[in-house]
């Protein structure tokens, strides 16, 4: 799923990852959100160039509404330019999260201009 949706560091309140960014929408009393946080933090700790930004929908209702977030956890996978590549609801496995990051990096690599010379 590649869209024209692009988020910036200003939208997220933190820097984008040089390879990919995982944006997690959570809510305070959501047990799957805590499991998602653990999975995504583990991925970030072991995969260079990936950032994880967790946003509470109660605090960022404006962005949640703009992105049509209706359940928590919702995870958006952005490429290095902040372009939405994939979104998922529910707690992902580490393997699913790694595959989503690989897709985001591949999309970004495919969009690079070819250098001749």
C-alpha positions as CSV (number, residue, x, y, z in Angstrom):
1,X,0.0,0.0,0.0
2,X,1.8,3.1,-1.2
3,X,-0.1,6.3,-0.8
4,X,0.5,10.0,-1.2
5,X,0.3,10.4,2.6
6,X,3.5,11.9,4.0
7,X,4.3,12.6,7.7
8,X,7.1,14.9,8.9
9,X,9.1,15.0,12.0
10,X,6.9,18.0,13.0
11,X,3.8,15.8,12.7
12,X,5.4,13.1,14.8
13,X,7.2,15.2,17.4
14,X,10.4,13.3,16.7
15,X,12.8,12.5,13.9
16,X,12.2,10.1,11.1
17,X,14.4,7.1,10.8
18,X,17.0,7.1,8.0
19,X,15.6,3.8,6.8
20,X,12.0,3.6,8.1
21,X,9.8,4.9,10.9
22,X,7.2,2.9,12.8
23,X,4.4,5.1,14.1
24,X,2.4,3.4,16.8
25,X,-1.0,4.8,17.9
26,X,-1.8,3.6,21.4
27,X,-4.2,4.2,24.2
28,X,-3.5,4.1,28.0
29,X,-5.4,1.0,28.9
30,X,-4.6,-1.1,25.8
31,X,-2.7,-4.3,26.6
32,X,-2.0,-5.1,23.0
33,X,-0.4,-1.6,22.7
34,X,2.1,-2.6,25.4
35,X,3.0,-5.8,23.5
36,X,3.3,-3.8,20.3
37,X,5.7,-1.3,22.0
38,X,7.9,-4.2,23.2
39,X,8.1,-5.7,19.7
40,X,8.8,-2.4,18.0
41,X,11.4,-1.4,20.6
42,X,13.2,-4.7,20.0
43,X,13.2,-4.2,16.3
44,X,14.6,-0.7,16.7
45,X,17.3,-2.0,19.0
46,X,18.4,-4.6,16.4
47,X,17.7,-2.9,13.1
48,X,19.9,0.1,12.3
49,X,18.1,3.1,10.8
50,X,14.6,2.4,12.1
51,X,12.8,4.9,14.4
52,X,9.8,4.1,16.6
53,X,7.3,6.9,17.6
54,X,4.5,6.1,19.9
55,X,1.5,8.5,20.0
56,X,-1.4,8.3,22.4
57,X,-4.6,8.9,20.5
58,X,-6.0,10.9,23.4
59,X,-3.1,13.4,23.1
60,X,-2.9,13.3,19.2
61,X,-6.6,13.0,18.3
62,X,-6.0,15.5,15.5
63,X,-3.5,13.2,13.8
64,X,-5.5,10.1,14.6
65,X,-8.5,11.6,12.9
66,X,-6.5,12.8,9.9
67,X,-5.1,9.2,9.5
68,X,-8.4,7.5,10.2
69,X,-7.1,5.6,13.3
70,X,-10.1,3.8,14.8
71,X,-8.5,1.1,16.9
72,X,-5.4,0.7,19.0
73,X,-2.8,-0.3,18.4
74,X,-2.5,0.9,14.9
75,X,1.0,0.9,13.4
76,X,2.0,3.0,10.3
77,X,5.1,2.1,8.5
78,X,6.8,5.1,6.8
79,X,9.7,5.0,4.4
80,X,12.7,7.3,5.1
81,X,10.9,10.2,3.5
82,X,7.9,9.9,5.8
83,X,5.7,8.4,3.0
84,X,3.1,5.8,4.3
85,X,4.0,2.4,2.9
86,X,1.8,0.1,5.1
87,X,-0.6,0.2,8.0
88,X,-1.8,-2.5,10.4
89,X,-4.1,-2.9,13.4
90,X,-3.3,-5.2,16.3
91,X,-0.1,-6.3,17.8
92,X,2.5,-7.5,15.2
93,X,5.0,-10.2,15.6
94,X,8.7,-9.3,15.3
95,X,8.8,-11.1,11.9
96,X,5.8,-9.1,10.6
97,X,7.4,-5.8,11.8
98,X,10.8,-6.7,10.2
99,X,9.0,-7.6,6.9
100,X,7.2,-4.2,6.9
101,X,10.4,-2.4,7.5
102,X,12.1,-4.3,4.6
103,X,9.2,-3.3,2.3
104,X,9.5,0.4,3.4
105,X,13.2,0.4,2.7
106,X,12.6,-1.3,-0.7
107,X,10.0,1.2,-1.7
108,X,12.4,4.0,-0.8
109,X,15.2,2.4,-2.8
110,X,13.0,1.9,-5.8
111,X,12.2,5.6,-5.8
112,X,15.8,6.8,-5.8
113,X,16.9,8.4,-9.0
114,X,19.4,6.3,-11.0
115,X,22.8,7.9,-11.2
116,X,24.7,7.7,-14.4
117,X,28.2,8.5,-14.7
